[in-house]
Amino acid sequence: MPREDYIATIGLEVHCQITAESKMFCSCRAGYGHEPNTNVCPVCLGLPGALPVLNKHAIEQTILAGMLLNCTTPEISKWDRKNYFYPDMPKNFQLTQFDLPLCGGGGVPLYDLAYHKDIQKSIPNPGKVVKMNRIHLEEDVAKSTHLANASTIDYNRAGTPLMEIVTEPDLDCGEEAYAYLKSLQQILQYGKISDADMEKGQMRCDVNISVRKKGTDELGTKLEIKNLNSISAVRSSIYYEIDRQIEELDMGIEQIQATLRWDPSTGQTSVMRIKEDSHDYRYFPEPDLLPVNTVDLVEKMRPFVPELPHDKRDRFVADYGVSEYDAGVLTSDLVLADYFEAAAKGSKFGKKIANWIINSVLGKLNETFLTIKENPLKPESLGGLVDLIEAGTISNNQAKEVFTVLWDEPEKQPADVAKALGFEPADNSEIEGIVDELIAANPEKVAEVKGGNAKAANWFTGQVMKASKGKANPKMATDLVRSKLGF
């Protein structure tokens, strides 16, 4: 049966570390890149008699995340113990939340530019908001590394504050899952809740997939792909798993609820274990932690809700006159958005500045393998460069040379660089004299311009630029040519 005769239903469970100085239930340092097994104590090692203490900052940040995603927070939230064997947790259970999580409901808008570039011109459901189920707070597990004949374990990560962000089964394809993760990353970074860097293990994703025939309402058997550590892996594994399930269903092979692993080297899933249901986790209220009254915490976090990417995008369009696409690019990264605003501050040329950032700054960063955080060009220098262009002091081609110098020597001022390069504009009388000479010497071109040939007028502009050795402003030269020829 063709793939078009089936419907895929997808839900995602995203585990995201919160940016915090200490772990969730103890004072050990949290973070990435420290020497293995150095940030540990009796609590996160699960030693007898050690009692957990709540990290208030992590609770506040989770509530803030809920606000960013339009979730609701109950007045009382409690803690539970997942009494299930964890080989990478020293105490062999996990402190988490079951029936009273910190956040419920809400949704994640799928930004157009969050989709994979291959599909941005044919987005399946434009403007979709993926429905959320919940966000609960728990502790992360240790980092296991499996070698050929042994395994090593680093307990530094064990106990790090971890949000689990769970969607409803509301995604239809790998492209939406890809966009969801990109959009979620962006929103969490705007809120400074997490860097959400999947390469550093700060964000991981479990994918739940079921397939059913069109015309049937009952969902198919759910299979879970566990611990995917890149957005591209999520997208690829979904495509593979949907095709695999359809192929087996066509062969009459029933699907069995199971947990799968994804092998990026083979591009295939394989069964890890038969999937447990929630009762297998043996949840019960955590006896060592009191419930949390969230009312005051919610009010405390309201002032910290930032301008979100979609709101900032709309404002850039309204305030700076940039296109929706350009605004989407500029707001795709908070550092980039802040750079644009700093460059455009007090300027009337927001659109021009946006063009220079998107075409020149980002191009140069890509060429030099730098991130926007490492960008050497000061935003005020870029704004000053655009001012020189718009004032007619330098041409666009000259500006490119000034840009190159400013990139290598960011302490210099645009006007000083332009002057040092000899880019001082010719005076109007000099340009007018050049135009008069060209008109007198080229009657055939004059006839073409007067006949309505715009390209012939451009020829005059090019000759003016050549005769003035690039000092003339191209727009002023063109206007002068057309004025004198009555075109």
N, C-alpha and C positions, 0 to 999 in steps of 0.2 A: 504494500500500500504506500503511495507517495507520502513524503514528509508533510505536504500540504494538508493531508487528511488527519493530522494529529495536532493537538494543542499541548504546548509545554507550559508548565506552571513552575515558577522559580521564586524561592525566598532566600534571603541572605542573612547570615549572622556575622556581624563584624565585631571583632575584638580589637579595641583601640586603647593603647596606654595613654593615661593622662599625664600631662607635663606636671611633675611634682618633685619636690626636693626629697621627700621621704616615701617609704612604702605605705601600703594601705593600712596595716595593722601594727606597725612598729616604727621606730625612728631611724632605721637603716637608710642609708642614702640610696635614692633611686636614680637611674640614668643608664646611659649606653656607653660601652667602650672601656669600662673599668677592668682591672685585673680580676680573673675568675675567682669566685668564692671569697671575695674580700668584704662585700657588703652584706654581712649576715649576722644574726643574733639568735638568742634562744627562741624568740617568738617566730621568726620566719623559718627557722630550722625545725620548728615543731617539737621542741624539747619539753619533757614533762613539767607541768606546773606553770609554763609561760602563758600569759594571758594577753589577748589582743586589745589594742587601743585604737579607736577610729581616727582616720585621717580626715579632719574637717574640710580641708582644702579640696580633697578629691570629691567629697560629697557635694560641695558647692559647685565645682566644675561640671559635675554630672548634671546637676540641676540646670546650670547655664546651658549645657548642650541641649537639654530638653527644651529650653526656651527658644534656642536657635531653630529647632525643628518643629516648633508649635506643639510640643507635647504638654500633657498635664501632669502635675505632681500631687500625689495624695498627701493629706495632712500628716499621716503617719506612715513611715516606711520601716521595714524590719529586715533582719539578717537571717540567713538560713545556712545550714551546713549541707553540702552535697557529699553524703557519706558513701563515696564511690572510690575505688582504688585508682589513685593517681601515681604512676611510677615516677613522675617528675615533680611531685610535691613531697617534701620530707615528712609531713604529717599524714599523707595518704588520703586527705580530704580537702575540699575547697570551701572557703567562706564566700558566699554569694547571696543572691536575693531570688526568692521564688515567687510568692503570691502577692507581695507588696513592694514592687520595684520603685525606684525613685522617679521614673518617668513612664508615661503610657501614651499611646496614640501618636499623632503627629505625622509628618511626611517630609520627604526630601525631593525638592524640585530638580529635574534633570536639565542641566544647562546645555544649550546647543553645542557649545565648544567642549563640553565634557565628553561627548561621544567620540569614538575613534574617528580619526580624520577620514577614513575610507567611507564613512557613512554620514558625515555631517551635512551633505547635500540631499540626503534621502532618509531623514530621521523617521523611524516608524510611527511614533506617537508624540509629535511636537507638543511641548508644554506639559508633559506628564509629570505628576507628583507621585512618587512611590509611597504608598501607605506604610506607616510604621506600626509595629506592635508594642514595643517597649524598649527602654534603655535601663539596664540594671548594672549595678556596680559590684565588682568582685576583685579577687586577687589573681595576678598572673602566675603561671607555673614557671619552673626552672627551664633553662635552655639545655636540651639534650643534643649531643653530636654523636652520630653513629658512624663508627669506623669499620674497617673490614673485619676485625676480630674483637672489637671492644666498643664500648660506648663511654663517653665522658659527659659530665653534668656540671653546669654552672648555676649555683643557687642565687647569684646576684639578682636575677630577674624574678625569682620566686617572691611573691608578695607585693609586686609593683601594682599600683592602682590600675584597674582594667575595666573599661566600660564594654558591655556587650550590647550592641545596637542591632535589634532584630526587626526585620521587615515583616509585613504580611506577605502571603504568597501572591505578590502583585507584579512580578516581572515576567515578561514574555520571552525574552531572548538574551543571548550573551551581550548584545550591543547595549541593552538597557542596563544590564548588570555593570558593564564597563563604565557607563555614564553615571550610574548611581555612586560607584566608589569614588570616581573623580569629583563629583559634586559634593559628596559627603566630606572628602578630604579638604576641599576648598572651604567649606563652611566651618569645620573644626579648626582649621588654621586661622580663619578670620576671627574666631572667638578666642584664639590663643589657648585653646583647650589641649591641643596635641599637635605635634608636627606630622603625625599620621604617616610616617615614612615606612613603607612596607619593606624596603631594603634593610632597614635597621630593626625590623620585627616590631615596630611600634603599632602596626595595624596588620591584622590577619583576617582571613575571610573563610567561612564555611558556607557551602552552597547546597541548598536543598532543591532537588529537581524531581518532578513527576511528569509523566506523559499520559495523555488520554486521547481517545478518538474524538473527533469533532462530533457534536450532536449528543454527547454524554455529559452529564453534570457532575458525576462523582469523580473526584480527583484520582489519579493513578497512584501507584505505590511510590512513596517518597524514598529517594536515596540521597545520602549526604556525602559531598566531597569535602574532606577535612583539611584544614590548615593550609590554605592557598596563600602564598606570600608575595604575589604580584598581581596587578590588575590584568595584565595580559594573560596570565595563567587562568584567572577566573573566566575570562572571555573564551579562551581556547577549550578549557575543560567542559564548559557548558555546551559548546557546539558538539564536542565529541560525545558527551554523555547523552544528549538528546538523540543523536543519530544511532548510538548503540542501543538505547532502549527501544526506539522505533523498530530497528532491525530485529531485535529479539521478540518483540510483540508480534511482528509480522510472521515470525516463525512459530508462534504459539508458545513461547517461553515466558512464563510468569515472572514478574519482577519481585524480588524479596527485599524487604526493608533492610538496608545495610549501610555501613560507613565505608566510604571509598577513599583511596589515596590517588593523587594525580602524579604521574611521572612525566615531567616536561621533556625528558630525553626521548621517550617513545611516543609521547602525545596520547597516552591512554590512561584510563582509570583501572584500578584493581581493588578487590575487596580486602579491607582490613579486618572487619569483624561484622557479625550480624548486629544490626542497630538495636540499641537499647531504647526503651520507652522511658518517660519521665519517672515512672514509679521505680525503675531499676536504679535510679540515682539515690533513692532513699533520703529525700529531703526531710529535714526537720528543723524547727526554729533553733538558731544558734544560742546556746545557753549562756555564753560568756559576753554577749553584746545586747544592750538595751535597744529597743526601737528608737527611731529618730523622729522628732517633731520637726517637720520641714517648713512650717509657716513662716517663721522669721528668716530662715535661710533663703526662701523664695524671694521675699521682699528685699533682702540684702543684695541678691544677684541681679535684680531688674536693671539697675543703672549700668551694669556691665554688658548688656546686650549690645553688640556692635552693629554698625550698618552692614547688612549682609550683601553678598555678591550681586544678587539681582536688584537690590535697591540702589547700590552704588552704580551699577550699570545704567539704570534709568536716569540717575542724577547726572552722570557723565554726558549722556545724550542731551539732556535738557540744559545743563550749565555750560558745557564746552563745545556743543555743536558737533560732536563726533558721531559717526554712524553706529548703529546697534552692533554691527560686527566688531568694529574697532573697540567699542566699549566692552564687549565680551572678552576680547583679547586682553585689554588693559586690566580688567578686574579678575582675570583668571588666577592671578597671584597677588596677594595683599601687598607684598613689597613692591611689585611692579605698579600697582594702583597708587601707592603712596608716592612712588618716584614720579609718576605722571602728574599728580596733583602738585607736587613741589615744583616741577618744571613749569607748569601752567599757571602757577599762582600769580594773580595780578595781570596775566597776559590776555590779549584779545585774540590770540592765535592758537587756541586749544586744539583745533583740528590739525593744524600744521605740526604742532608739537607731537600729537598722537602719531602722525605719519612718520616722523623722524624716529620715534621710539620703536614703532612696529617694524619699520623697514631697515633702519640703520643700527639702532642700539641692539635690538634683539638679534639682528643678523651678525653683528660684530661679536656679541656674546657667544653665539653658536659657533662662530669661526674660531674663537679663542678658547672654547671649552670652559667658559666662566658662567656662573649663575648670576641672576639679577642682584643678589646680595653682594657679589664681588665686582659689580660694575664700577669701573674707575671714573667714569664721566659724571661730574656733579650735575644734579638736575638744574640748578640755576645757570650752569654753563650752557646746557642745551637750550633753555629758554632764551638766554642771551643770543645764542647763535641764530635762532629763528627770528628774533627781533631784528638782527642785522640784515637777514634776507628780506623781511617784509618792509624794512626801511629803504630798501634799494641800495644798501651799502655794498653788499656782495651778491653774487649770483648763486644759484643752487649748486653749480659745479664748483665754484670757489668754496662754498660752504662745506662741501665734502672734504676738501683739503684741510680746512680749518678743523673739522670734526676729527680727522685722523690725528692732527697734532694734539688736540685737547684730550683725546683718548690716551695718548702716550705721555702727555704732560698735563695732567688734570689741574695743576695749581695755576695754570695760566688763564687769562681772561680772553673770551672770544674776540673782542675788539682789538686787543693787543696782538693776538695771533694773526688776525686778518691784516693788520697794518704791517707786521713783520714780513708777511708773505707778499706784500706789495698790492694788496687788494683794496686800493683806495678808489672810490668811484670817480669816473670822469664827470666833469661838470656838464650841465645841460647844453651850454653853447657849443662845447666840443662835439657832443653827440649829434646835435642838430646840424652842425657843419658836415659831419660824416654822412648823415642821411641825405643832405642836399647834394653832395658829390655823387653818391650812389644813384640817386634818382636821375641826375643829369647824364650819367655815364651808361645807364641801362634802360633806354626807352622801351625796348621790347618787353622787359619785365614789368615796367610801369603799365604797359597796355594790358598785360595778363592780370595784374592786380585790379585794375579798373574794370576788367571784364568779369570780376568776381572770383578769381582764383586765389583762394586763401593760402595755398602752398607757396605761391609766388611772394606773398607778403612775408611768410616765414623765411624765405630765402634772403630778403632784405635784412631781417633781424639777424640772421646768421652772419651776414657780411658786416653788419655793424659791430657785432661781438668780436669778429675777427680783427677788424680795423682798430677797435679800441683796446685790443689785447685783453679782452674779457672784463674790462672795467665797467662797461655799460650794463645797466639793469635790463634784462631781456624784455620784461613787461613794458617798461618805459620806452624802450627802443621800438617795440612793436606798435605801441599806441602812437608814437611820433610818426612812424612810417604810414600808418593808416590815416592819421589826421592829415598829413601833407598830401596824400593821394586821394583823399575824400572817399575812402573805402569803409 
